Amino acid sequence: MVGLVLRGFARNFRRDLARRKEHLRDERKSDDANLSAQLEQTPSWLEKNFGLLANLVLLTGVLVAVAGLVRG
């Protein structure tokens, strides 16, 4: 279950990264300086690799469940 929840967070991070990328492409200057500064921050390692971590947690959960069924 944790893996499925993390995959939802990973989708959110991907959408946020795409929004940042689109913002950087758009060279318009606006009065919202705080928003612009926030969007220009580079993504962290966790934001870039959250999908991979979510898939690893999901795979680990599936393997534990299958091992429990085989032993039981």
Secondary structure as GFF3:
##gff-version 3
##sequence-region A 1 72
A	DSSP	alpha_helix	2	25	.	.	.	ID=ss1
A	DSSP	alpha_helix	33	39	.	.	.	ID=ss2
A	DSSP	alpha_helix	45	71	.	.	.	ID=ss3
###
